[in-house]
Amino acid sequence: MYLWSRVTFLVALFVLPCVIAFPIPLLAGDELQVEITKKGLGKEVVITQGTREWFMLVDVTPENTVIVRQEKDGAQYLIDESETHDRPLAPIEVDGAINDYVNSVKARAPKK
């Protein structure tokens, strides 16, 4: 429940405004493409690199939050998981979760 409590205000303030643009490369010369879309009170991120695709949806309702993470290579799903939190995440927590996911994919993605 407190997984997102470590999100700092500085990350949301300085890093996320740079990541919100549609679509942007994560690094110069890298083939990763990132698209972040606002979905109601939550957000969705789709990261692609060739046939690989990473997806995360943070769906926030007044009662709870559902986070869906998927990774696939072509048509084969490598990861398909979800988690439910018993409270709505605050906007700064949603931004932090999306930012953490983008950074984790960036660190794990094969370099070409």
Secondary structure as GFF3:
##gff-version 3
##sequence-region A 1 112
A	DSSP	three_ten_helix	3	6	.	.	.	ID=ss1
A	DSSP	alpha_helix	9	10	.	.	.	ID=ss2
A	DSSP	pi_helix	11	15	.	.	.	ID=ss3
A	DSSP	alpha_helix	16	19	.	.	.	ID=ss4
A	DSSP	beta_strand	24	25	.	.	.	ID=ss5
A	DSSP	beta_strand	33	39	.	.	.	ID=ss6
A	DSSP	beta_strand	42	49	.	.	.	ID=ss7
A	DSSP	beta_strand	52	60	.	.	.	ID=ss8
A	DSSP	beta_strand	65	73	.	.	.	ID=ss9
A	DSSP	beta_strand	76	85	.	.	.	ID=ss10
A	DSSP	alpha_helix	91	108	.	.	.	ID=ss11
###
